[in-house]
Amino acid sequence: MQRMDKLRIDRDGVGLLRGVRRARTLSARLRGWLGFPCPPEAGLLFVPGGSLHTLAMRFPLDAVFLDREGRILKIRADVPPGRLIRAPRGTRQALELPAGRAAELELETGQRLTSAPDPEAPAAPRRARRPDERITVRDAAPLLLMHLAALSVFWVGFSWAALSACLLLYALRVFALTGGYHRYFAHKSYRTSRGFQFVLAFIGATAAQLGPLWWAAHHRHHHQHADQDADIHSPVRDGFWWAHIGWLLCSRHTATRLERIPDFARFPELRWLDRHAYLPPLLLAGALYGLGAALAATRPAGNVTGPQMLAWGFFLSTVLVYHATFCINSLMHLVGRRPYDTPDTSGNNLILALLTFGEGWHNNHHRYPIATRQGFRPGEMDITYAILRALERLGLVWDLREPPVSLAQYRTTNAQQQTRKNLSPPG
């Protein structure tokens, strides 16, 4: 029998959580708000082993408790919102249905549930690796060395100036990637001048994620084939590790596909930057080292040195930017709320939205990619969008695209659209 903890909500309104193990003191409302795996209509969060369940949803539901073999131990029908209930001994999974659905399906205690694949679901078996997708030392060396260099913060000492440089450059480069590489070069969600376009590209290149044309071309390809065979970093098809960083460690994806981005490839300065994408990171690293050396000479009481500024301001900051942005490719196609029924597995997550200045509203983004704002509804904080609005007031950018009002006002009313698998009792 297929493992029950792999299932979500199916198209008939049957849903199964993943046995979420969270701190019991954290309310289910907060968990759902943070974007942990939780259906949008019902919010039954389950800690295995007979612990309490917290129901935090707007509608009543039927709660069905299953053992490790998928047999029904107990059915609690028409549980009102906010009710705390205890799982019977031996429970390993919690099944949730809209109120009355358990009776319609004629579920009974002792019945064993099985699963069947949904033919319309985007998820599919992992594809086989191509020969040019083998991870090599040559291709993996830059990222590996960057991570090793980040560990030097344990030897170069600490100073508030170095920490400030780390955080400031993290914020600056996350914005350049999200507001420049992503929302401008990949999706053209707003307009700007040719000069400021190059400024965004140059600052983004200091994050050591190659040039803007390479980045945007691959991202456009991702949107065309999200979670399908041709997607180069789908965790559904290729696993978390490959989607997070593995695809960057092979030779297959190193070339810039200019045919995918002809609108920006016509600018010679962007093509030059793309060919020499190593220059901005090196210039930033050299500037940080020089700044640290200057501070050491002029203000020795500050305990700042060149190696210290280099380690904190460049290496550590760059690695933090790496993994914050890489999580959008990996984690955001595995976890999070799905208010929109997109053909991929994208989700929304508040924590990643804060870390990436708004990119964590990934399901919103896949629903309407050309919108500058990715936090569609009140409470969905989008720092990149706020900065772009400030730049608009300064006249540096303009024509920011908004999501349609119908999407911004959209509220999920049908949990049947949020799933990738069917769950049904045996016939």
C-alpha positions as CSV (number, residue, x, y, z in Angstrom):
1,M,0.0,0.0,0.0
2,Q,1.2,3.5,-0.8
3,R,2.5,5.4,2.3
4,M,-0.4,7.4,3.6
5,D,1.8,10.3,4.8
6,K,2.6,11.2,1.2
7,L,-1.0,12.2,0.4
8,R,-2.7,15.6,0.5
9,I,-6.2,16.8,-0.3
10,D,-7.8,15.0,-3.2
11,R,-10.4,16.3,-5.8
12,D,-13.3,14.7,-3.9
13,G,-12.5,16.6,-0.7
14,V,-10.6,13.9,1.1
15,G,-7.5,15.1,2.7
16,L,-4.6,13.6,4.6
17,L,-1.9,15.5,6.4
18,R,1.7,14.4,6.6
19,G,1.9,13.6,10.3
20,V,3.3,17.1,11.0
21,R,5.5,17.2,14.1
22,R,5.5,20.7,15.5
23,A,5.8,22.2,19.0
24,R,2.5,21.6,20.9
25,T,2.5,25.2,22.1
26,L,2.4,26.6,18.6
27,S,-1.3,27.1,17.6
28,A,-2.6,25.7,14.4
29,R,-3.7,29.1,13.3
30,L,-0.1,30.3,13.5
31,R,1.2,27.2,11.7
32,G,-1.2,27.7,8.8
33,W,-0.3,31.3,8.7
34,L,3.4,30.5,8.5
35,G,2.6,28.1,5.6
36,F,3.4,24.7,7.0
37,P,1.7,21.9,5.0
38,C,-1.9,22.4,5.8
39,P,-5.0,22.5,3.6
40,P,-6.5,25.9,3.1
41,E,-10.0,25.2,4.2
42,A,-9.4,22.8,7.1
43,G,-6.5,23.0,9.5
44,L,-6.2,19.7,11.3
45,L,-2.6,19.5,12.4
46,F,-1.6,16.2,13.9
47,V,1.3,15.1,16.2
48,P,1.4,11.3,16.1
49,G,1.3,9.2,19.3
50,G,-2.0,10.1,21.0
51,S,-1.4,13.8,21.4
52,L,-3.9,16.6,21.0
53,H,-5.2,17.8,17.7
54,T,-5.9,21.4,17.1
55,L,-8.6,22.3,14.6
56,A,-8.2,25.8,13.2
57,M,-10.4,26.3,10.3
58,R,-13.5,28.3,9.2
59,F,-15.7,25.2,8.6
60,P,-16.6,22.0,10.4
61,L,-15.0,18.8,9.3
62,D,-14.9,15.1,9.8
63,A,-11.8,13.8,11.5
64,V,-10.6,10.2,10.8
65,F,-7.7,8.7,12.6
66,L,-5.7,5.9,11.0
67,D,-3.1,3.4,12.3
68,R,0.2,2.7,10.6
69,E,-1.5,0.2,8.2
70,G,-4.1,2.7,7.1
71,R,-6.9,1.2,9.1
72,I,-9.5,3.6,10.6
73,L,-9.3,3.7,14.4
74,K,-11.9,6.3,15.0
75,I,-14.2,8.8,13.2
76,R,-15.2,12.1,14.7
77,A,-18.0,13.6,12.6
78,D,-18.9,17.3,12.2
79,V,-16.1,18.6,14.5
80,P,-16.7,22.4,15.0
81,P,-14.0,25.0,14.3
82,G,-11.4,25.4,17.1
83,R,-12.2,22.1,18.9
84,L,-9.4,20.2,20.6
85,I,-9.7,16.4,20.3
86,R,-7.5,13.6,21.4
87,A,-6.2,11.0,19.0
88,P,-6.8,7.4,20.0
89,R,-3.9,5.2,21.0
90,G,-2.0,3.8,18.0
91,T,-2.9,6.7,15.6
92,R,-0.2,7.5,13.0
93,Q,-2.1,9.7,10.5
94,A,-5.0,12.1,10.6
95,L,-7.5,12.2,7.7
96,E,-9.7,15.2,7.3
97,L,-12.8,15.6,5.2
98,P,-15.5,18.2,4.8
99,A,-18.3,17.7,7.3
100,G,-20.5,14.8,6.3
101,R,-18.1,13.4,3.8
102,A,-17.2,10.4,6.0
103,A,-20.8,9.3,5.9
104,E,-21.1,9.8,2.1
105,L,-18.0,7.6,1.6
106,E,-19.4,5.1,4.0
107,L,-16.2,5.0,6.0
108,E,-16.3,2.7,9.1
109,T,-14.0,1.8,12.0
110,G,-11.6,-1.0,11.0
111,Q,-11.8,-0.2,7.3
112,R,-8.4,0.0,5.5
113,L,-7.9,2.8,3.1
114,T,-5.7,2.6,0.0
115,S,-4.5,5.2,-2.4
116,A,-4.6,5.5,-6.2
117,P,-2.7,8.0,-8.4
118,D,-4.5,11.0,-9.7
119,P,-4.0,11.0,-13.5
120,E,-4.4,14.8,-13.6
121,A,-1.9,15.5,-10.9
122,P,1.4,17.1,-12.0
123,A,3.6,14.9,-9.8
124,A,5.3,12.0,-11.5
125,P,8.2,9.6,-11.0
126,R,11.7,11.1,-11.0
127,R,13.3,11.2,-14.4
128,A,16.6,9.6,-15.2
129,R,19.7,11.7,-15.2
130,R,21.4,12.7,-18.5
131,P,25.1,12.0,-18.9
132,D,25.8,15.8,-18.9
133,E,23.9,16.2,-15.6
134,R,26.6,14.3,-13.6
135,I,28.1,16.4,-10.8
136,T,31.7,17.1,-11.4
137,V,34.5,18.6,-9.3
138,R,35.1,21.3,-11.8
139,D,31.5,22.4,-11.9
140,A,31.0,22.1,-8.1
141,A,34.3,23.8,-7.1
142,P,33.0,27.4,-7.1
143,L,30.1,26.7,-4.8
144,L,32.1,24.4,-2.6
145,L,34.9,26.9,-2.1
146,M,32.4,29.6,-1.3
147,H,30.8,27.5,1.4
148,L,34.3,26.6,2.8
149,A,35.3,30.2,2.8
150,A,32.2,31.2,4.7
151,L,33.5,29.0,7.6
152,S,36.4,31.4,8.0
153,V,34.1,33.6,10.1
154,F,35.0,31.3,13.0
155,W,38.7,32.3,12.7
156,V,38.7,36.0,11.7
157,G,36.8,37.2,14.8
158,F,33.6,39.3,15.2
159,S,32.8,42.9,15.0
160,W,29.6,44.8,14.7
161,A,30.9,46.5,11.5
162,A,31.4,43.1,9.9
163,L,28.0,41.8,10.9
164,S,26.4,45.0,9.6
165,A,28.2,44.5,6.3
166,C,26.9,41.0,6.1
167,L,23.3,41.9,6.8
168,L,23.4,45.0,4.5
169,L,24.9,43.2,1.6
170,Y,22.5,40.3,2.1
171,A,19.5,42.7,1.9
172,L,20.9,44.6,-1.1
173,R,21.7,41.5,-3.1
174,V,18.4,39.8,-2.3
175,F,16.6,42.8,-3.6
176,A,18.8,42.9,-6.7
177,L,18.0,39.3,-7.4
178,T,14.3,39.4,-6.6
179,G,13.5,42.9,-7.9
180,G,16.1,42.8,-10.8
181,Y,17.0,39.4,-12.0
182,H,13.6,37.9,-11.2
183,R,10.8,40.4,-11.5
184,Y,12.5,42.6,-14.2
185,F,14.7,40.5,-16.4
186,A,12.8,37.2,-16.1
187,H,9.2,38.6,-16.1
188,K,9.4,42.2,-17.2
189,S,6.9,43.1,-14.6
190,Y,7.9,46.8,-14.7
191,R,9.9,49.2,-16.8
192,T,13.0,51.2,-16.1
193,S,15.8,53.1,-17.9
194,R,18.7,51.4,-19.7
195,G,21.1,52.9,-17.1
196,F,19.2,51.7,-14.0
197,Q,18.7,48.3,-15.8
198,F,22.5,47.9,-15.8
199,V,22.7,49.0,-12.2
200,L,20.2,46.2,-11.2
201,A,22.1,43.7,-13.3
202,F,25.5,44.6,-11.8
203,I,24.4,44.5,-8.2
204,G,22.6,41.2,-8.8
205,A,25.8,39.8,-10.3
206,T,27.6,40.5,-7.1
207,A,25.6,37.7,-5.5
208,A,27.7,35.2,-7.6
209,Q,24.7,33.6,-9.3
210,L,26.0,34.3,-12.8
211,G,24.7,36.9,-15.1
212,P,21.2,38.3,-15.5
213,L,20.7,36.8,-19.0
214,W,21.7,33.3,-17.8
215,W,19.5,33.6,-14.7
216,A,16.4,35.0,-16.4
217,A,16.7,32.6,-19.3
218,H,16.7,29.6,-17.0
219,H,13.9,31.0,-14.9
220,R,11.6,31.6,-18.0
221,H,12.2,28.0,-18.9
222,H,11.2,26.9,-15.4
223,H,7.9,28.7,-15.7
224,Q,7.2,27.1,-19.1
225,H,7.8,23.6,-17.7
226,A,7.2,23.9,-14.0
227,D,7.3,20.4,-12.3
228,Q,7.3,18.7,-15.7
229,D,10.0,16.6,-17.3
230,A,11.7,19.6,-18.9
231,D,11.9,21.5,-15.6
232,I,15.6,21.7,-14.7
233,H,15.0,22.1,-10.9
234,S,11.8,20.4,-9.9
235,P,11.9,18.7,-6.4
236,V,8.9,16.7,-7.5
237,R,10.7,15.2,-10.4
238,D,14.3,15.3,-9.3
239,G,14.3,15.5,-5.5
240,F,15.0,18.2,-3.0
241,W,18.8,18.1,-3.3
242,W,18.9,18.4,-7.0
243,A,16.3,21.2,-7.1
244,H,18.1,23.1,-4.3
245,I,21.7,23.1,-5.5
246,G,22.5,19.9,-7.5
247,W,21.5,21.3,-10.9
248,L,24.1,24.0,-10.5
249,L,26.9,21.5,-10.0
250,C,26.9,20.0,-13.5
251,S,27.8,21.2,-17.0
252,R,24.4,20.9,-18.6
253,H,23.0,24.2,-17.4
254,T,26.1,26.5,-17.5
255,A,25.4,28.0,-21.0
256,T,23.2,31.1,-21.4
257,R,20.3,30.3,-23.7
258,L,20.0,33.7,-25.4
259,E,17.1,32.6,-27.6
260,R,15.0,32.4,-24.5
261,I,15.6,36.1,-23.6
262,P,16.0,38.0,-26.9
263,D,14.4,41.2,-25.4
264,F,17.4,41.7,-23.1
265,A,20.1,39.9,-25.1
266,R,20.0,42.8,-27.6
267,F,21.8,45.0,-25.1
268,P,25.6,44.6,-25.5
269,E,26.4,45.7,-21.9
270,L,24.2,42.9,-20.5
271,R,25.8,40.4,-22.8
272,W,29.2,41.6,-21.7
273,L,28.2,41.4,-18.0
274,D,26.9,37.9,-18.6
275,R,30.2,36.8,-20.2
276,H,32.2,38.3,-17.3
277,A,29.8,37.5,-14.4
278,Y,32.8,36.8,-12.2
279,L,33.9,40.5,-12.2
280,P,31.2,42.0,-9.9
281,P,31.8,39.4,-7.1
282,L,35.5,39.9,-7.3
283,L,35.2,43.7,-7.2
284,L,32.9,43.5,-4.2
285,A,35.2,41.1,-2.4
286,G,38.2,43.3,-3.1
287,A,36.3,46.4,-1.9
288,L,35.3,44.7,1.3
289,Y,38.9,43.6,2.0
290,G,40.1,47.2,1.4
291,L,37.4,48.7,3.6
292,G,38.4,46.3,6.4
293,A,42.1,47.1,6.0
294,A,41.3,50.9,6.0
295,L,39.2,50.6,9.2
296,A,41.9,48.6,10.8
297,A,44.4,51.3,10.1
298,T,42.2,54.3,11.0
299,R,40.1,52.9,13.8
300,P,42.1,50.0,15.4
301,A,39.7,50.0,18.5
302,G,37.0,48.7,16.3
303,N,38.7,45.3,15.9
304,V,37.9,45.3,12.2
305,T,40.3,43.7,9.7
306,G,40.4,43.1,6.0
307,P,40.0,39.3,6.2
308,Q,37.1,39.8,8.7
309,M,35.2,42.1,6.4
310,L,35.8,39.7,3.5
311,A,34.6,36.7,5.4
312,W,31.5,38.2,6.9
313,G,30.5,40.8,4.2
314,F,31.2,38.6,1.2
315,F,31.6,34.9,1.8
316,L,29.0,34.4,4.6
317,S,26.6,36.9,3.1
318,T,26.8,35.3,-0.3
319,V,26.1,31.8,1.1
320,L,23.1,33.1,3.0
321,V,21.8,34.7,-0.2
322,Y,22.4,31.4,-2.0
323,H,20.3,29.3,0.3
324,A,17.5,31.8,0.8
325,T,16.9,32.1,-2.9
326,F,17.6,28.4,-3.7
327,C,14.8,27.5,-1.2
328,I,12.3,29.0,-3.6
329,N,13.2,26.4,-6.2
330,S,13.2,23.5,-3.7
331,L,11.2,24.1,-0.6
332,M,8.5,26.2,-2.1
333,H,7.5,23.3,-4.4
334,L,7.2,21.0,-1.4
335,V,5.6,22.9,1.4
336,G,3.3,25.9,1.9
337,R,-0.3,26.9,1.4
338,R,-1.9,26.7,-2.1
339,P,-4.6,29.3,-2.4
340,Y,-4.5,29.0,-6.2
341,D,-5.0,25.8,-8.3
342,T,-1.9,26.0,-10.4
343,P,-0.6,23.1,-12.6
344,D,2.6,22.9,-10.5
345,T,3.3,22.3,-6.8
346,S,4.2,25.8,-5.8
347,G,3.2,27.0,-2.3
348,N,3.1,30.1,-0.1
349,N,5.3,30.5,3.0
350,L,5.6,33.5,5.3
351,I,9.1,32.7,6.6
352,L,10.6,32.4,3.2
353,A,8.7,35.4,2.0
354,L,10.4,37.4,4.8
355,L,13.8,36.0,4.0
356,T,13.6,36.6,0.3
357,F,11.7,39.9,0.4
358,G,8.4,38.5,-1.0
359,E,9.5,35.5,-3.1
360,G,7.9,33.1,-0.6
361,W,4.4,33.9,-2.0
362,H,5.4,31.4,-4.7
363,N,1.9,30.0,-5.4
364,N,0.7,33.6,-6.0
365,H,3.6,34.1,-8.4
366,H,3.0,31.0,-10.4
367,R,-0.7,32.0,-10.7
368,Y,0.2,35.4,-12.2
369,P,3.9,35.6,-12.9
370,I,3.9,39.0,-14.6
371,A,2.7,40.9,-11.5
372,T,5.3,43.0,-9.8
373,R,3.6,42.4,-6.5
374,Q,3.7,38.8,-5.3
375,G,1.9,39.3,-2.0
376,F,-1.6,39.5,-3.4
377,R,-3.6,39.9,-0.2
378,P,-3.4,42.0,3.0
379,G,-0.8,40.6,5.4
380,E,1.3,39.0,2.6
381,M,4.4,41.2,3.1
382,D,6.4,41.8,0.0
383,I,9.5,43.9,0.8
384,T,10.8,43.9,-2.8
385,Y,7.5,45.4,-4.0
386,A,7.6,48.1,-1.4
387,I,11.2,49.0,-2.4
388,L,10.1,49.1,-6.1
389,R,7.2,51.4,-5.2
390,A,9.7,53.7,-3.4
391,L,11.9,53.7,-6.5
392,E,8.9,54.5,-8.6
393,R,8.4,57.7,-6.6
394,L,12.0,58.6,-7.4
395,G,11.3,58.1,-11.1
396,L,13.7,55.2,-11.4
397,V,11.1,52.6,-12.3
398,W,7.6,52.8,-13.6
399,D,4.6,50.8,-15.0
400,L,4.6,48.3,-12.2
401,R,2.1,45.6,-13.0
402,E,-0.5,44.6,-10.4
403,P,-2.4,41.3,-10.1
404,P,-6.0,41.4,-11.2
405,V,-8.4,42.4,-8.6
406,S,-10.2,39.1,-8.9
407,L,-7.0,37.3,-7.8
408,A,-6.3,39.7,-4.9
409,Q,-9.8,39.1,-3.6
410,Y,-9.7,35.4,-4.2
411,R,-10.4,33.1,-1.2
412,T,-10.2,29.4,-1.4
413,T,-13.7,27.8,-1.1
414,N,-13.0,24.4,-2.6
415,A,-10.3,22.2,-1.1
416,Q,-10.9,19.7,-3.9
417,Q,-8.7,21.8,-6.2
418,Q,-5.6,21.7,-3.9
419,T,-4.3,18.2,-4.3
420,R,-2.0,15.9,-6.2
421,K,-3.4,12.5,-5.2
422,N,-6.7,10.6,-4.8
423,L,-7.7,8.8,-1.7
424,S,-10.5,6.3,-1.9
425,P,-11.8,3.3,0.1
426,P,-11.3,0.0,-1.6
427,G,-14.2,-1.1,-3.7
